[in-house]
Amino acid sequence: MQRVTIPGGEELLIRSLRDRQQYCDPNGAAERLGICSASWPLFGLLWPSSIHMAGRLAQRPVCPDERILEIGCGLALPTLTGRRRGARITASDRHPLSRVFLEANARLNDVSPVKYRHGQWGLEFEPCIGDTGAELLSARYDLIVGSDLLYDRDAPMLLADFIDDHAAEEAEVWIMDPDRGHRPAFNRCMAGYGFQLVEEERVVTQAGEPGGPYKGRFLRYWRV
């Protein structure tokens, strides 16, 4: 377990994997969802982008009627931060163990139960609940947040399409991107779905700051 300081002063006690060498898929559920052995442990590691996104969500005033969705949540630091403050937030990921870790970390931090749904973009087949361990994501949300999701060349198109499927008619989208090089393509894809980039902030932190040294961008889109 690790104690994680969120920018702004909040702390979370997080159960995570030890390193990238861990792998356990005895029934092949992850493989059927397109998760290879090399990418299997990534959901269970702490990523700086997620820490900084949690800090952004901690600063957002809580609106009881606002529906928030975290996509590709992994260990779901933004979800835990938002839920502890009373936000109406749902976590989603494609990994079959994400829900298990989310529920364990919610208990560790005395966070009330968090809604979880299986959410996966670019999937060529309909996953079964037996593989996902959760209901499939189907609702639409007022705010969608995601951290470090533009990790390959196909991600911009697939991610923008997925966001469009789950965004309300008037929706806001937050992306924390550690400059992996696919941001311009993602901007174009989002514009194709009617999302305007309204804020692009350079995020740079130093060693010793919450989340450690970090270079990336906070992107905010709005569709009206």
N, C-alpha and C positions, 0 to 999 in steps of 0.2 A: 504494500500500500504506500501511497505517496500523498503528502500534504501539498496541495496546489494553491498558490496565491493568485487570485484573479485581479487584474488591474482594477483599481478602485478600492481594494482592501479586503474583499470577501475571501474566504478560504473554503476549500473543499477537500475532504479526505477521499482519495480515489484508489480503488482497486483496479490494477491494470496488469497487463502481461509483463514479464521480465524483459523480453527483448524480441528481436525479429526471428529468432530461431525456433520459437514455439509453434507447434502445429498439431492439431488433433481433429480429424474428420473421419471417425471410424465408420459412420454410416453413409458417407459420401454426400451429405446434405449440402455442404458448401460447394463441392465440385459441381453438383447439379445446378447451383445458382451462378456458376461461372467464376467461382473463386478458386484460384490455383493455390498451390502450397506456398509459393513465394509471397502472395498477397494476403494469405489467410490471417497472419498476425497483425496486419496494419490497423484493423479496427480497434485493437486493444492497447494501442500505444498512445501516449500523450503527445499531441501535436501543438506546436506554438500557435498556429492559426486559430485553433479551437479555444485556447486560453484567451486570446485577444478578442475573439468574437463573444466569449462569455462576458468580458469586460464591457463590451458595447451594449449587450443586452441588460447588464446590471444597471446601466445608466438610463435605460428607457423607462419612462413612466408606465406603470401597469394600468391597462384598460381592461376591465372585467369582460367586456364583450369582444375583445380582439382575439382572433384565433391565430396562433403562431405555430409554424412547423419548422423543425430542424431536419434537414435532409443530409444523408451520409453522416449520421451523427457520431458513429464510433463510440467513444466513451461518454459523449453527450454532455460535456461541460456547460455549454450554453443552455441546454434544456434544464439541467439541474439548477443552474443559477437562476434562470427565469422562474422555474416552478417554486423554488424556495421563496421568491418574492411575491408569489401569488399569481403569476401569469398563467393564462390558459394555453398551454403549450403541448405539442405532440412531438415525440422523437421518432425518427425513421432511419432505417439502414437496410442493407441487403444481407448482412452477415447473420447467420443463425444464432450466434451467441451475443449479439448486441443487447438484446432484451435482457438476458441473464445478468450481464454486467450492469446495465442501467438500473435494474431493480435492486441489485446488491448495493450499488453506490448511493441510491436514494435512501436506503435504510441506514447506511453509514452516516449520512448527513441529515437524518431526521427530516427528509423531504417527503411530502405527501405523495401518494401513488401517481406515477407519470404514465400517460397514455402512450403506447408504442404501436407503430404500424410498420409492416414490411414495405419498403419503398426502394425501387431499383429502376434505373434508367438503362435503356439500350437492351432490355431483355427480349429475346426472340420467342420466348414461350411463357406461358402463364404458370408461375410457381405455385406449388400446392402448400397448404398450411402446414402439412407435416414437415416440409423442408424449412419453412421460415420460422415456425414457432409463434407466428403472430398473424393477425388479420392483415389483409392487403390494404395499402393506402388507397383511399378513394375520395376523401373529402377535399374541399377547397379552403384556402387559408388567406387571411389578410396580410400576414407577414411571413415570408419564407427566408430562413437563414441557412447558410452553409459555409464550411471552412475547408480550404485546400481541396477543392473538388475538380479543378481544371488541370488534371495531372497527365493527360495524354491528348493526342491530336484530335481524337473523335469526341472528347468530352464537351467542347462548346456546343455543338449541335444537339447532342443527346441530352445534355443537362438543361439547355434552354427549352427543349420540347417537353421534358419532364416537369419543369417549373410551370410552363403554360398549362399543363394538364391539372395542376393542383393549386393554381393561383386564383383568387377571387377576381371578379371583374375589375375592381379597383384594389390593386395589391401593391405591396412594397416588397422588395427583395434585397437582402444583404448578403454579400459574398466577401469573405476574407481570403485573399489570394497572395501567396508568397512568391509572386513574380515567376511563375513557371513558363511564361511565354505564350500562353494561349488566351490572354485577356482580350486582345483586339478582335479575335475571331468570335469570342463569346459576346462581346458588345454588339457585333453585327447580328448574331443569331438572336439575341434578346430584342434588338430593335425590330427584327422581323415579326416578333410576337407582340409588338406594341409597347415594349418596356423601354423607357427613356432613362439613360444614365444621368442621374441628377447630382451625384457626388462621387468623387474619386479622391481619396485621401491617402497620401503616402504615410505608411506606418513604419517607423524606425525606432527600435528600443535598444538599450545597451545591456551588457551583462550586469546582473544584480537587480534589474527591474523585473516585475512580475512577468513570467513567460520567458524570461531570458532574452538574449540578443535576437532581434527579429527585423527582417526587412520584407515588406510586402505592401499591399494596397487594400484598403477597405472600399468596396464598391456598393453603391446604393442605387437601385433602380425603382422606378415608379411607373405604374400603368394606370391611366385614368381614361 
